Amino acid sequence: MSIGDHVRRIEDPPLIKGEGKYVADIRLPDQCEAVVVRSQYAHAKIKTIHTEAAKRMADVLLVLTANDLPADLAPIPMRLAPEEALNLALQYPLARERVRYVGEPVALVVARNRYLAEDAAEQVSVEYEPLSPVTDVDESLKPGAPVLHPKMGTNDLFVLHSLKGSVEEAFKHAAHILEETFYVQRHTGIPLETRGLLAVCDDKNRLTVYGPTKVVHFNRQILARLLKKNIEEIRFVEPNVGGGFGQRGEFYPEDYLIPYAAMLIKRPVRWIEDRMEHFRAINHSREQKHRLKVGFTNEGRILALKDEIFVDQGAYIRTHGVTVPQLTQGMFTGPYDIAALDIRTHVVATNKMGIGTYRGPGRFEGNFVRERLIDRIARHLHLDPTVVRERNFIKPEQMPYSNGISALGEVVEFDSGDYLHVLNQARRVMDWEGFARRKAEAKTEGRLLGQGFAVFVEKSGRGPWEFAEVEISDGGAVTCKSGLADVGQGVQTMLAQMCSDQLGVAYTDIRVICGDTDAVEKGNGSFATRGTVVGGNAAWLAAGELKEKLIRTAGEIAGLPMSELALQNHAVIRKPDQAILFPFKTIVAECVRRGVILRAKQTFMAEHMTYPYGVHAAEVEIDPETGAIKIRKYYIGYDLGRVINPMLVHGQLTGGMAQGLGGALFEELKYDDQGQLIAGTFMDYLMPGATEVPDIITEYFERSPSPLNPLGVKGVGEGGAVAVAPAIANAVADALDGYPLKLTSLPVKPESIRRAIRQGAKTQNPKEVPS
């Protein structure tokens, strides 16, 4: 099977049959279990930690506090978007002197089994001196607020500022000016499998660490640095993973503590996070506040945009550094050509779990704010919101187009795109021309219908490089080794298709190896929708090298030019008449006999990211009595340059939509004013289920291949999630266009809808109520 074919995933059969092996499935001789003792306070000084009772318990093997760790142990470093100024806000594996969020690790207990470890953990007694917590960015920035990191001197940890054109001058020429505040709530990924880690140290002091790390080579480097070991003394292995979604790409305190414990007791140590721990200790994401000012013409053309963004970073800077704030700012303008910009982003510390990446980091937030703003402009001018979008689009002839903002070390420059095309497709599929009539008819029946659109640009193919090695054995077996990681996104199938396309063998006959630092010599891993663009091109080029060797050898034997030969259906064929000249195994054997090395390595360099784009469109019906939202129709159109496997594209878009739906309507990690997480179980943290996720119409396009890689591909991993919230919010606002609902915050709640409907029914001139 070749590129573009709709084929099933090679990863699925063992998972469907229950033969997958997750970290919790691994059993080693003398294996023991670890439990993390976590802070119950959001902000407090640690006076004393009493561990004697726990240590005296039978079969307790180890109890660690910060005082038991190396005195010169460094904090967990930043991996992406590092800023030296933020080094004083990094986290240590165990809290030193002070805790800054509920769930922060303060001790580690290792015992013969989990039951004993849990009992011993309860015997660890911590004396705290409570401090006043700050749980909101506005509160955190007030004069006199408790400073979380005294050496930083402020809770305004870092500020990013982007300026383009003359904003104040442009505002003078604007016929209209709107000012608004938007809020995106804190939530996070909820994978089927919680985090886990298993570490074993052999007699030669070599560590093997099993766990869903997503970036095995890089996290091995961090661990080696923290443990002061040679990198060759550590092996990272990634077993099956029950969902990645950004959070697994980070380095957590447990990623140091479990290997360190295994080294101390010379026994395998395993830690499996329970679900309550997950809510408190996995990286959170999303929470942002935007204070916007926009100036525009009577026709809806945006002249100037000013945004002050406050990112609720939580207590510490995580290993992804300021990735989320940079991507919020860098991608904020989306598909629109705005000449004058002033965007300032504050990274603010609060007493909550730290913010990290989650599918579509920065874009989920920015897309909601920007696309709601577009609809607000349209409503202000009584214009069609799709027309306002069209009037502001970057045009294909402007490509490559730079929005003048930097993110992740490079200026954002869109490589190719035709944004009007995807919007036109959405208008056609949603019957936008006929919707006004259908909406009016529904209103006479007491039904509230609305449609909403959201157009966005994604980023993919984050560099700087990725590695692949393809080898053909003497017997003709093909193996592809990749520096990517398989976290459920179909990377093995994609890589197999790349090799199949070049070598003419069935993709199911290609063995793919990834996620093992002993088997794959280097790699950057799977994150930032980079797998196909960077890792896929590396594999395709490596397989292409072998293809050239096989065809050259066949041409020498047959006395034919290479241009007349091809690899197809497990054979070398003559292209003019499709005649089979050599079976695949025969030409491989001949290469081996001649001493031709059938191994190729490629490191594909990506100097710039690629920029896929798309549109989400939703039609909703609102129940006037309950405020419940029913999604009647949902469409995603997406242009990713070139499609490797349509089935994988559909799966990524629909799966992403389900996650985006959670952020749009249900999920919220809510804290009280004391920093206690009050939505930390499935009783309180709502998620969409099978009855809430609608049928999704997906359509992909190949109109705008990327000029930045040989295959012209762009990524698809996050496009299904990043525009759900604005599409649905715009649809709800459209359905309630006669009612006072501003819809400037997430999640969209039925109680806000009910309140707006009641108020709208009471007065002829209702004042808008917040969402």
CORTA-V153607 format. One line per field, one symbol per residue. ss: DSSP state (H for helix, E for strand, L for the rest). A space follows every 10 residues. Layout:
ss=???
//
This chain:
ss=LLLLLLLLLL LHHHHHLLLL LLHHHLLLLL LEEEEEEELL LLLEEEEEEE LHHHHHLLLE EEEELHHHLL LLLLLLLLLL LLLHHHHHHE LLLLLLLEEL LLLLEEEEEE ELLHHHHHHH HHLLEEEEEE LLLLLLHHHH LLLLLLLLLL LLLLLEEEEE EEEELLHHHH HHLLLEEEEE EEEELLELLL LLLLLEEEEE ELLLLLEEEE ELLLLHHHHH HHHHHHHLLL HHHEEEELLL LLLLLLHHHL LLHHHHHHHH HHHHHLLLEE EELLHHHHHH HLLEELLEEE EEEEEELLLL LEEEEEEEEE EEEELLELLL LLHHHHHHHH LLLLLELLLE EEEEEEEEEL LLLLELLLLL LLHHHHHHHH HHHHHHHHHH HLLLHHHHHH HHELLHHHLL EEEEEEELLE EEEELLLLHH HHHHHHHHHL LHHHHHHHHH HHHHLLLEEE EEEEEEELLE LLLLEEEEEE EELLLLLEEE EELLLLLLLL HHHHHHHHHH HHHLLLHHHE EEEELELLLL LLLLLLLLLL HHHHHHHHHH HHHHHHHHHH HHHHHHHHLL LHHHEEELLL EEEELLLLEE EEEHHHHHHH HHHLLLLLEE EEEEELLLLE LLEEEEEEEE EELLLLLLEE EEEEEEEEEL LLLLLHHHHH HHHHHHHHHH HHHHHHLLLL ELLLLLELLL LLLLLLLLLL LLLLLLEEEE ELLLLLLLLL LLLLLLLLLL LLLHHHHHHH HHHHHLLLLL ELLLELLLLH HHHHHHHHHH HHLLLLLLEL L
//
